[in-house]
Amino acid sequence: MRACLGTFAVAITVGAAFTSGCNDAPKVIAGTNGSPERGKATIVEYGCGKCHTIPGIHDANGVVGPPLASVARRTYIAGNFPNNPDTLTHWIMASQAMKPKTAMPSLGLSEPQAHDVVAYLETLH
């Protein structure tokens, strides 16, 4: 009986390992409610690399805004605001409302798009 239970446990573990790769749902970064893969696509679509240097984004070598390498480890964003997923999401959506006259434009991203962008930025350690 004990051998059968052990074999069953191994079969469940192996089955889980094989089926876990079949999930087509995008990976979500904890605390962001977003997908880094979709965030990367949004960053490209909205041309964020024209102003920022962003690791992992082709031709993202702008120098108007700060480089975003290691942004996930920074204490503050825009020099004034604590760097956490909620604040960064708000910044991406409404930077002008948070800091009038900032060079960061309002891009018109939806909240889900901003969550995705933050999920990508959270991968930049």
N, C-alpha and C positions, 0 to 999 in steps of 0.2 A: 504494500500500500504506500509506504513512504517513497519508494522509487517512482511510483506512478505520479505522486504529487510533485516530486522534483522534476520529472520530465514535463509535466503539465506547466509548471512555473517557467521552465526554460522555453517551452513553446510559446507561452504568452509573451515573454520578454523578446524573443526573436521576432514574433509577429508584430509586436509594437514597433520594433526597430525598423522593420521593412515598411510598415504602413505610415510611419511618421514622415517619411520623405514624400509621400503622395499628397500631402496637404497643399493645395494651391493657394491657400489664404496667405496674404502678405504678412511677413513678420512684423509684429508691433513692438515698439520699444516701450518698456514700462514707464509710466508717468507721462507719456506723450499722447497716447491714444492715436498714434500715427504710424505709418509705414515708411521706413527709410527708403525703400525702393520707389514708392510713389513720390516721396519728398525729393529724391534726386531728379526724377522726371519733371517735377514742378519747378525746381531750381533752374533746370535747363530751359523749360518752356517760358519762364518769366524773365530770363536773361540776368539772373542774379550775379553771374560771373562777369558781367560787364563792369560792375562796381567792386566786386569782392574777388579775392583769390580764394578758391574753394577746393581743397583736396578731393580728388576723385571725380571732379567735374571737368570734362574736356573743354579747353579754352576758357576756363574760369580764372582769369589772371588780371582782373581789374584792380586798380589802386585807389579808387575814389573812397570806398569804404574800407574798414579794417579787414585784414586777412582773417579767414574763419578757421584756419588750422588751430586745433586744440580749443575751439570755442566751448566745448563741453566742460573743460576744466577751469574756465574763467570764473571769477567771483562776480563780476559785474558786466552788464551789457550797456552800451551807450554811455558808459562812465557813471551812470546814476542808479541803475536798477539791478536788483539781485538777479543773478543768472539762475533761473529755474525754468522748467518747461512751461509753466503757466505764464510767467512774465515774458518769456521769449515768444510765445505764441501771440500774446497781446502786442508785443513790439512789432512783430512781422505784419500783423493785421492793421495796426493803428499807430505807427511810430510818430506821425505828426501830432496826434492827440496826446501822446505821452511826453513828447519833447518837441514843442513847436520850433520851427526853423532848422530841424535836423536835416541833413542831406539825404537821409533814408526816405525814399518816396513811399507813398501809400500805393500799393500794387493792386489792391482789390482782391486779394486772396480770400477765399472762403475759410471758415474756421477749420473744416477738415483738411483743406490744402495746407493751412498754416501748421496744423498738427503734424502732417506728413513732413513738411520742411524741418520742423523742430526735431522729429524723429531722426532725420538724416543728420542734422547738426549734432545731435547727441551721440552719434557714432564717431565724431571727430575728437578724439582724445589726444 
